Amino acid sequence: MAPLGLELTPRLIVQLRRNWTDEMRSAELYRRLAHNLPEGEPRRVLSEMSGQEVRHADHWRLRIEELGGSVPHLRMGMRERVLPLMARFAGLPSVIVLIESGGGTGTT
């Protein structure tokens, strides 16, 4: 029987890879939302949030690599594609409400 840590490592890497993907997708969503805005406070805040998500993802990447894994190929989901389009037509406040309520979540 393998030591407990070795048995958990593959499952842990799977979860950490999920965490990394979620952070990177959120970073991309915030980046795309910011890109559609004119210069100003909302754009600055969204850009800052994107950077914070990338830093969070870097934390997970380091942990994955410490365990002998690698980060997956990143594919954007529908959320990262559709919500910025919705923001263009319905306005950023509507999309922020969706994100905060969990309505803008989900995996593809």
PEKA-V440636 format. One record per pair of residues at least 4 apart in sequence whose ideal C-beta (glycine too) atoms are under 6 Angstrom apart, sorted by the first residue. I is the first residue (numbers start at 1). J is the second residue. If there is no record, write none. Layout:
BEGIN
I;J, I;J
END
This chain:
BEGIN
2;6, 2;7, 8;12, 9;67, 13;64, 13;67, 13;69, 16;60, 16;63, 16;64, 17;72, 19;60, 20;57, 20;60, 20;61, 20;71, 23;53, 23;56, 23;57, 24;57, 24;74, 25;80, 26;53, 27;50, 27;53, 27;54, 28;76, 28;80, 29;80, 30;46, 30;49, 30;50, 31;50, 32;84, 33;46, 33;84, 33;87, 34;43, 34;46, 34;47, 36;84, 36;88, 37;42, 37;43, 61;71, 64;69, 76;80, 77;108, 78;82, 78;108, 79;83, 79;104, 83;95, 83;104, 86;90, 86;95, 87;92, 87;95, 90;94, 98;103, 98;104, 99;104
END
